[in-house]
């Protein structure tokens, strides 16, 4: 039996852990939150207080009761935009080459992120 392997895109994500983002589409549209974890190979991130799922857990020694736990699930990066605190609105991050290094800057103002 022949299986096809899903090709992973090697795109560079412009959103990183710790960034403040705004959800631009979907159930949580307009919600602002902080990126808790980034998954560059899947092009997804986990944002605090966004995209909750209910996970059923079985009893363990740490949690003898078990039950249903709500936690954040990954959201695709095409559904979020970076939030600029100085401007107070969403923006895009672009890379600017300074010497041998690359830094992320705001597309609208050119300020370093």
Secondary structure, 3 states (H helix, E strand, C coil): CCCCCCCCCCCCCCCCCCCEEEECCCCCCCCEEEEEEEECCCCEEEECCCCEEEEEECCCCCCCCCEEEEEECCEEHHHEEEEECCCCEEECEEEEEECCEEEEEECCCCCEC
